[in-house]
Amino acid sequence: VIGDVPQLLAFSAAGLRLGVFIGDVARLLVEDGVVRVPFSHPALAGLLDVPGEGPVPVFDLRGVDGTLLLPAVHGGMVAVFQTVQGPIGLRLDALHGTLSDDAPLPVDETRAMLAALPDALRPLVTGAALCGGTPLALFSPEAFMAQLGLLQRT
Amino acid sequence: MREKARAGRGLFCARASVQVDVVMANRDLQCTPHEEPMRPPGSAPTATSTSTLHKSGTVDAQGRYLGVTAGPYVLALPIAGVRSILDVGGGAPLDVRSLGVLPVSLAGLLGVTSSVTSPGLVLLDGAQAGSSGPLLLSCCAVHGVFAGDDERPLPRTVACRWPGLVPGTVRHDGVLRLVLDVRVVLGLAEAAL
């Protein structure tokens, strides 16, 4: 925590309560329809036409394991992260706001939290924190891209 | 022999530039102000006329696309790979017996099903794409020819099982469309046969 500067953005996605370092978040957008891409990864909901940015791929954590058919979402929230590969969007169930009073979660509780995560989503989490008394799994956009096998495409 | 010579002449024309003509588009088109109608209702089938009309009656294909949809996909075919638009769809149910050749469903090639009973029909230029021959493609809808706006490559964070199938995106009239590489579409069709 640096002064009163918020450090984490707390949100829910795919039923999980997650946090991401605020510096990774480029924009927060309302999804008003995405353009689906044929033969793409099941987690890719489609391309969102972002003004001034161009098409940004929007992913849904529910599709990471490739088993769920992604429903169309209109009016949902999308967080856009900057990665080394370019901007990516992530569908959010809910946005809980910014937090600055995070603290490390005890090791045993962190292990328990990671163990409770679905197998496909566990590699996307790089740690855990206690924010305002609520445990959060820390989401990493770069780990997410690596999980999808997209970091090799340079 | 005469048929072969005629076909050969057609292929030559298609390689030099693209002649977009409407053979069966006897249905009303809903075109935006920026779209060029493929044929005004009631007029005779003619080549599309634009500001880049050549003496031969053909048009420059650079940056021009044919908007189509296939299932949930909103697409654009580079006009350089389109030989003819045979039907814009949306009218009476299609009787494939009248075509003489079975059209290949674009939606099917892209792995989705289409329940459209009156699809649009587009003849892709196989010769230009280095394929064995032209391909009659059925689309859920044909939206018209337009000049591309804000053409961009596909973001690197989008992986496609068929590399090169979607080389980029183009925006027209506020709608983002995926640009399909006609050569890859022809390859998909040949692989499916």
Interface residues (C-beta under 8 A of the other chain):
Chain A: V35 R36 V37 P38 F39 S40 H41 L44 L47 D49 G54 P55 V56 P57 T83 Q85 G86 P87 I88 M145 L148 G149 L150 R153 T154
Chain B: P72 Y73 V74 L110 G111 V112 D150 R152 L154 P155 R156 T157 V158 A159 C160 R161 W162 L165 V166 T169 R171 L176 R177 L178
